[in-house]
């Protein structure tokens, strides 16, 4: 086999392997770059729309970034005034919720189950206390991340402004006869990542809104907490919604025992509709991934990078799949050309 014929494929494989490995060796740097890229992908359609209306791209990029900051500040204000106090009350009342759950027949009649539940409850109390302390020190933590946030904003601005030139410059690093292929690969990757981030944001919003409406309609407490939890959990496919559903059902069992089965059916229906109707309609076949690959990727990402790795697992899988598919397609085309 002539390795020279596969030079571009080898370069692509090595390059993306090195880029992905930076999340292990240089996590802070890699997260800044990745989050800047995601923000650029999110705002690019808006900037393109304004540029079509004859607005200079630099001005359009600045307006999009400023609008994003204002929206982010508004969301932070809403969360701090409504969700955070409710979350603090929820953490403070965890012991009461645990005592209520221990009175359930399925727990009170079996010593083994009750002992295991007590152990789980103790862990929840510990985690809850840590989360409460973390929420109270949020301002101090935020000050420590201001520099990273500013860097992400500036990098995103220049990616929005000069993204096309940067992509052409990167493509120019490859052999001339492979530049069209590499440019097509970059476009495919960027489109797939944009589809992913936009669809996940829509899923988070829909899920959070539906859960909030259900909890309010049924008179269940902590509606904003579980709405936010259910929305964020959509960024961790399969495992995230399962955990959020389980916590919602457990809370319902403690607050309104007669609604436990109904809440369980609600979460089952919500999950099925989201992942069989809403998500396929948003994503289509562009990110078709087998559930086993998603689950194993999420678990592996959690082992390597913790919670952040679980969030980034699917984008990583998408990138790896597209690169491997491109290399395989190019190899097949070369074989077909040799046989003709």
C-alpha positions in Angstrom: 0.0 0.0 0.0 1.3 3.4 -1.0 1.1 5.6 2.2 1.7 8.7 0.1 -1.7 8.3 -1.5 -3.3 8.5 1.9 -1.2 11.4 3.1 -4.2 13.8 3.6 -6.2 11.1 5.5 -3.2 10.4 7.8 -2.7 14.1 8.4 -6.4 14.6 9.2 -6.4 11.6 11.6 -3.3 12.7 13.4 -4.4 16.3 13.6 -7.8 15.6 15.1 -6.3 13.1 17.5 -3.9 15.7 18.8 -6.7 18.3 19.0 -9.0 16.0 21.0 -6.2 15.0 23.3 -5.7 18.6 24.3 -8.8 18.2 26.4 -6.9 15.9 28.6 -3.5 17.6 28.7 -4.6 21.3 28.4 -8.1 21.4 29.6 -8.5 25.1 30.3 -7.1 26.1 26.9 -9.1 23.4 25.1 -12.4 24.4 26.8 -11.9 28.1 25.9 -11.3 27.2 22.2 -14.2 24.7 22.1 -16.7 27.1 23.8 -15.6 29.9 21.5 -16.2 27.7 18.5 -19.7 26.7 19.8 -20.6 30.3 20.5 -19.4 31.3 17.0 -21.5 28.5 15.5 -24.6 29.6 17.5 -24.3 33.3 16.4 -23.1 32.8 12.8 -26.6 32.6 11.2 -27.4 35.9 12.9 -24.2 37.6 11.6 -24.7 36.1 8.1 -28.2 37.5 8.1 -27.1 41.0 9.0 -24.2 40.9 6.5 -26.7 40.0 3.7 -28.5 43.3 4.7 -25.3 45.1 3.8 -24.0 45.6 7.3 -20.2 45.3 7.7 -19.3 41.9 9.1 -17.3 43.3 12.0 -20.2 45.5 13.1 -22.6 42.5 12.7 -20.3 40.4 14.8 -20.0 43.0 17.5 -23.8 43.4 17.7 -24.4 39.6 17.9 -21.8 39.3 20.7 -23.3 42.2 22.7 -26.8 40.8 22.2 -25.6 37.4 23.5 -24.0 39.0 26.6 -27.3 40.9 27.3 -29.4 37.7 27.0 -26.9 35.8 29.2 -27.1 38.5 31.8 -30.9 38.5 31.7 -30.9 34.7 32.2 -28.5 34.9 35.0 -30.7 37.5 36.7 -33.8 35.4 36.3 -32.0 32.3 37.7 -30.5 34.1 40.6 -33.9 35.7 41.6 -36.2 32.7 41.1 -34.4 29.4 40.7 -31.5 29.9 43.2 -33.8 30.7 46.3 -36.0 27.7 45.4 -32.9 25.5 45.1 -31.6 26.6 48.5 -35.0 25.7 50.1 -34.9 22.4 48.3 -31.5 21.5 49.7 -32.5 22.7 53.2 -35.6 20.5 53.1 -33.8 17.4 51.9 -33.9 15.7 55.4 -37.7 16.3 55.6 -38.1 14.9 52.1 -36.0 11.8 53.1 -38.1 11.2 56.2 -41.3 11.4 54.1 -39.9 8.9 51.6 -38.9 6.5 54.4 -42.6 6.2 55.3 -43.5 4.7 52.0 -44.6 1.0 52.3 -42.0 -0.2 49.8 -39.3 1.2 52.0 -40.6 0.8 55.5 -41.4 -2.9 55.0 -38.0 -4.0 53.9 -34.9 -3.4 56.1 -32.4 -3.9 53.3 -34.1 -1.5 51.0 -34.5 1.0 53.8 -30.9 0.8 54.8 -29.8 1.3 51.2 -32.1 4.2 50.9 -30.7 5.8 54.1 -27.2 5.5 52.6 -28.4 7.2 49.3 -30.1 9.9 51.3 -26.9 10.6 53.3 -25.1 11.0 50.1 -27.7 13.3 48.7 -27.5 15.4 51.9 -23.7 15.7 51.5 -24.0 16.6 47.8 -26.8 19.0 48.6 -24.8 20.8 51.2 -21.9 21.1 48.8 -24.2 22.5 46.1 -25.6 25.0 48.6 -22.2 26.2 49.6 -21.3 26.4 45.9 -24.4 28.4 45.1 -23.7 30.8 47.9 -20.1 31.3 46.7 -21.2 31.7 43.1 -20.1 35.3 42.9 -16.6 34.5 44.1 -16.3 31.7 41.6 -17.6 34.0 38.8 -14.8 36.5 39.5 -12.3 33.7 39.0 -13.8 33.0 35.6 -14.1 36.5 34.3 -10.8 36.4 32.4 -11.8 33.1 30.7 -15.2 34.6 29.8 -13.6 37.7 28.3 -11.2 35.6 26.3 -14.1 33.4 25.0 -16.0 36.6 23.9 -13.0 38.0 22.0 -12.1 34.7 20.4 -15.7 34.2 19.3 -15.8 37.8 17.9 -12.8 37.2 15.7 -14.1 33.7 14.6 -17.4 35.4 13.6 -15.5 38.2 11.8 -12.7 36.3 10.1 -14.0 32.7 10.3 -14.0 32.2 6.5 -10.5 33.5 6.1 -9.3 31.3 9.0 -10.9 28.2 7.4 -9.3 29.0 4.0 -5.9 29.4 5.7 -6.2 26.1 7.5 -7.2 24.4 4.2 -4.1 25.9 2.5 -1.9 23.9 4.8 -2.9 20.7 3.0 -1.7 19.5 -0.4 -3.3 21.5 -3.3 -5.2 18.5 -4.7 -6.8 17.7 -1.3 -7.9 21.3 -0.4 -11.5 20.8 -1.8 -11.9 17.7 0.2 -10.6 19.3 3.4 -12.7 22.3 2.9 -15.8 20.1 2.5 -14.8 18.2 5.6 -14.5 21.4 7.6 -17.9 22.6 6.4 -19.5 19.2 7.3 -18.0 19.4 10.8 -19.2 22.9 11.4 -22.7 22.3 10.1 -23.0 19.1 12.3 -21.8 20.9 15.4 -24.2 23.8 14.7 -27.1 21.4 14.3 -26.1 19.7 17.5 -25.8 22.9 19.7 -28.9 24.5 18.3 -31.0 21.3 18.6 -29.8 20.8 22.2 -30.7 24.3 23.2 -34.2 23.9 21.7 -34.6 20.6 23.5 -33.4 22.2 26.8 -35.9 25.0 26.4 -38.9 22.8 25.5 -38.1 20.2 28.2 -37.7 22.8 30.9 -40.9 24.6 29.9 -43.0 21.4 29.8 -41.6 20.2 33.2 -42.2 23.7 34.8 -45.8 23.7 33.4 -46.5 20.2 34.7 -45.2 20.9 38.2 -47.1 24.2 38.5 -50.3 22.6 37.1 -50.1 19.7 39.6 -49.2 22.0 42.5 -45.8 20.3 43.1 -43.1 22.3 44.8 -39.7 23.3 43.3 -41.1 23.7 39.8 -38.2 26.0 38.7 -35.6 23.7 40.2 -36.7 20.6 38.4 -37.4 22.5 35.2 -33.8 23.8 35.1 -32.5 20.3 36.1 -34.5 18.6 33.3 -33.5 21.2 30.8 -29.7 21.0 31.5 -29.9 17.2 31.7 -30.7 17.1 28.0 -27.1 18.0 27.3 -26.2 14.5 28.7 -28.1 12.2 26.3 -29.9 9.2 27.6 -28.3 9.2 31.1 -29.1 12.9 31.9 -32.9 12.7 31.3 -33.1 9.4 33.2 -31.5 10.8 36.3 -33.6 14.0 36.1 -36.8 11.9 35.7 -35.8 9.7 38.7 -35.3 12.7 40.9 -38.6 14.3 39.8 -40.5 11.0 40.6 -38.7 10.7 44.0 -39.6 14.3 44.9 -43.3 13.7 43.9 -43.4 10.6 46.0 -42.4 12.7 49.1 -44.6 15.7 48.4 -47.8 14.2 46.7 -47.7 10.4 47.0 -51.0 10.1 45.0 -49.3 11.7 42.0 -46.3 9.4 41.9 -47.5 7.1 39.1 -48.9 10.0 37.1 -45.5 11.8 37.3 -43.7 8.7 36.3 -45.9 8.3 33.3 -45.4 12.0 32.5 -41.6 11.7 32.5 -41.8 8.5 30.3 -44.1 10.2 27.8 -41.9 13.4 27.8 -38.7 11.3 27.2 -40.3 9.3 24.4 -41.7 12.3 22.6 -38.4 14.2 22.9 -36.2 11.5 21.6 -38.5 9.9 19.0 -40.3 13.0 17.7 -38.7 16.4 18.6 -35.0 15.4 18.5 -35.2 13.6 15.1 -37.2 16.5 13.7 -34.5 18.9 14.8 -31.4 16.9 13.9 -32.7 14.6 11.1 -30.1 12.1 9.9 -27.1 14.5 10.1 -26.1 13.3 13.5 -27.4 9.7 13.4 -25.6 8.0 16.3 -26.4 4.6 17.8 -27.7 4.8 21.4 -25.0 2.4 22.5 -22.3 4.7 21.1 -23.9 7.7 22.9 -24.1 5.9 26.3 -20.6 4.5 26.1 -19.3 7.9 25.0 -21.0 9.7 27.9 -19.7 7.2 30.4 -16.2 7.4 29.0 -16.3 11.2 28.9 -17.4 11.3 32.5 -14.5 9.0 33.5 -12.0 11.2 31.7 -13.2 14.8 32.3 -16.0 14.4 34.8 -19.3 16.3 34.2 -17.7 18.4 31.5 -16.7 15.2 29.6 -20.3 14.0 29.7 -21.5 17.3 28.1 -18.8 17.1 25.4 -19.1 13.4 24.7 -21.6 13.7 21.8 -19.8 16.5 20.0 -16.6 14.5 20.2 -18.4 11.4 18.8 -19.8 13.5 16.0 -16.4 14.8 15.1 -14.7 11.4 15.2 -17.5 9.8 13.1 -17.4 12.5 10.4 -13.6 12.3 10.2 -13.6 8.5 10.0 -16.4 8.6 7.4 -14.4 11.1 5.3 -11.2 8.9 5.4 -13.2 5.8 4.6 -15.0 7.5 1.7 -11.7 8.8 0.3 -10.1 5.4 0.5 -13.1 3.8 -1.3 -12.9 6.5 -4.1 -9.2 5.8 -4.5 -9.8 2.1 -4.8 -12.6 2.6 -7.3 -10.3 4.9 -9.3 -7.6 2.2 -9.4 -10.0 -0.5 -10.6 -11.3 1.6 -13.5 
